[in-house]
Amino acid sequence: MLSIVVCVKAVPDLDEADKIRIDPDTKALTRHDIPLVINPLDRNALEAALQIKEKGEAHITIISMGPPSAGNVVKECLALGVDQGILLSDPAFAGADAFATAYTLYKAIDKLDSVDCVFCGRASSDGATEWVGPELATFLRMPVVTMVREFVEAGGNSWKVKADIEDGYRLVQVEMPAVFTVTHTANTPRTLSFSGIIKARKKEITTWILDDLGVAEESVGLKGSPTIVSDLTVVESKRTCQIIEGTLEEKADILINKLISSGVLL
């Protein structure tokens, strides 16, 4: 049976993004009291795994790193059809950059019996570095294909995928096991069903803390992050508005002359 791991991030709900603040001391995002949802691109990664499962035998494990409230995101994944949910939750994991996040996910995946492939979203809505997938592949010593838009042949010792490049795509054949980062064009993520919610009640979430991964506190979270934000500056954007008076013809002439004088029109 194919063993698929999908890495899912719990991110702040974009509808309440205006409440996100930056801690002046740690230079990290503060997301207290903001609802967490599944990272949009991770939904595409999960949907790709679920579609492969529907075509053949597969076991899907979801791994998410976050605060205890991220457990709701794991529960949602279980309701969508995931077989096993693992939440990496420990205060030591907080403040992790892409490198420390990838390392923590790697240590979790390394605890599993066997893994045939790992799916990640191309990027997260709150960080958008696109680094976690490739860095995770480096830790796992697996090949990685980024920007996957279609799984052409998924099965056996080698898979074929289409991956986006500028003005087109490349057809890649990759030896398994491998890591894939998935784009939003790969599929349309499914929504929750009542039957899925009922089935998820019988599934338990496994929570792993720092000691379960067997790593030093200095190697994870903010302490294990080589990315350092040295300073923050608030940029004020000020704009002036000028109302053009006159008839439609006069307004058009004035506007055209202003655009020409500013170099917008030649």
N, C-alpha and C positions, 0 to 999 in steps of 0.2 A: 504494500500500500504506500502511495506517495505521501510523504510527510512535508507539509508546507507550513512555514512560519510567516506570519504577517505582523510587521511592526506598526503599531497604531499609536498615534500621539493624541492625547487629550488637550485641546487648545481652547482658549477663551472664545465664547460665542461672539461672532463678529457683530451681531446685533447690539452688543453691549461693549464694543471695543473702546468707546469713549471713556470707559471707567478704568482702563488699564493705565497704570502709572509706573514710573521707573524709580527704584529705590536709590536715593542719592549716595548711599554708602556702598552698597554692593554693585550698583549699576545694573542690576537685574530687574526684569519685569515683575511687578507685584500684581497678582491676579486674584487676590482675596475677594471672596463674595461674588465672583463672576462665574456664571455657569460654564461648565466645560462640555464640549461637544467633540465628536470625532473629527479630526483634521480632514477637510474636504478631499484632498488628494489621497489620503489613506483609505477613504471609502472606495476609490477606484482600485487601489491595490487589493483590498478585501474582496471586491466584486470579481476581480480577475481570478482570485483563488477559488471563490465559490463556483464560478463557471467551470473551472477545471475539475472541481470536485463533482459537479453534476455530470460530467462526461466520463468519469471513471472513479475508481476507488481512491480516496484521498482523505487524509486527516489534517485538519487545519488548527494550528495553535496560534492564538493571538497573544502578543506581548506588548504591554504598555507600561511606560515609566511615568509616574506622577504621584500626586498626593492621594490620600484615601478616596477623595471625591471622584477621582478618575476611574474608580471601580464601576461607576454608572456607565462609562463608555465601554468598558469591558463587557458589562452585562448586555449592552445593546448589540455588541458584536456576536455574543453567544446567541441572542435572539435572532440574528440574521442568518445563523447557520454554522457558526464556528463550533468546533468540538471541544476545545480547551482554552481557557482564559487564564493568563498569568499577569499579575500586576506587580511591578517593581516599585515598592513604595517605602521610602526611608528618608528621614530628614537629611541624611548624608548625600542623597542623590540630588538635592535641590540646587538650582543655579548652574546646572551642567551646560556646557557649550556643546557643539556638534561632536567634537572629539570625545569628550567624557560620556556623552549620551551613547555614541556608537560603542564605546568600550563596555559600558554597563549592559547594553543589549547583547553584545558578544558573549559576555560572561554568563548571561541567562541562557542564550541559545546553546552554549557549550555544555550546559547541564542536561540538555535533552538527549534522549537516547540516540536518535539519528534524525538528520534534517536533509531533505533533498533539494530544497530551494527556499529562498527568503524573499518576500515581497515587501517593498516600502513604497509610500507615496513619493513622488518626485521631490516634493518640498513640503514644509509646514507653513501654515498661514501666518504664524506668529514669528517665525525665524527666517524661513525662505532661503537658507544657505545652500540647499541641495547637496550637502556634504555627508549627511549621516549614512546614506546608502553606500556610497563608495568607501567611506572609512570603515563601515561595518564589514564590507567584503574584504578589506585589507586585513582586519583582525581575524576573520574567519578563513583567510587564505583561499577565497573563492573568486572566480571571475565575476565581473559585474557588467550588466548592460543597463545603461541609464536611458531615460526618456522613452520607455517602451509604450508603443501605441497599439500593438496587436500581438497576441500569442498565436503564431501561425501553426506551429506544431509543438504541443506541450505533452511530452511523454517520452519515456526511454532514456537513454544515456546522453542524448543531445537534443536540445530544443532549438526551434527557429522562431525568431521574433522580429517584428518591425520596430525600429527605434527612430524617433524623430531626429532630423538634423535640419540645418537651415535650408529652407526651400525644398524640403523633401524628406525622405527617410532612407535608412539603410536596412538591408535584410541580413540579420546576424544569426549564425549558427554557433551555439555555445555548449560546451561540455558541462554536464551537471556533476556535482551541485553548483549552484550559482545564485547570485543576488540580482534582483531586478527592481528598478525604480519605475513606477507606472505614472503615466500622464492622465490628464482629465479626458483626453479623447479616446482612451482605451475602451470605455464602456459607459453605461448609465447605471450608477449604483441603485440597487433595489431598496425598497422601503420596508419598514417593519410590518410583519403580519401578525394577526392574533394568534395563529397556531405556533408561530415562532416564539412569541412571548411566553406562551404556555410551556413549550418544550424547554425553554431556557431556565425555567424555575427548578428543573432537576439538575442543572449544571452548576458546579461550584467554581468559584474563582480562587485560584492559588495565589497567595501573596508572598513574595520573597523580599526580605530585607537585606541589609548589607552583609550580615553574617551568613546568610544563605548562599550568597555568591562567592564567599571566601576571598574577598578583595580588601585591600587596605583603604581606609577612609580617605587617605590623601590622593587616591587614584580616581575618585569619582566626584560628581557634583562640582561645586564651585572650586574646591581645592584641587581637583584633578583637571581643571579646564585651563589649557594654555592660552586661550583667547582672553585678553584683558582689555576692558574698556577703561582707558585712562582718564577720560574726562567727558563731560556732557555739556552741551551748550544749547540753550533754547534759542531757536531762530525765529525772529519775528518777521512776519510777512505783512507789509503794508502796501495797500493799493489805493490809488486815487481814481475817482470816477468823474468824467466830464459829460454833461448832458448837452447834446447837440440840438439846437433850436432851429426852427424854420420849416419850410415846406418839405415834402419828400425829396424833391429835386435838389433843394438847397442842402438838406441833410446829407444826401448822397455825395454831392460835390465836396462838402466839407470833409466827410469821412474819407473819400478817396485821396484828397490832398494830404490829409494827416498820415494815411498809410504810406503814401509816396515819400513824404518828408521823413518818416521814421525808417524807411528802407524796406518796408514789408512788400510794397509794390514797386515795380520799376517802370 
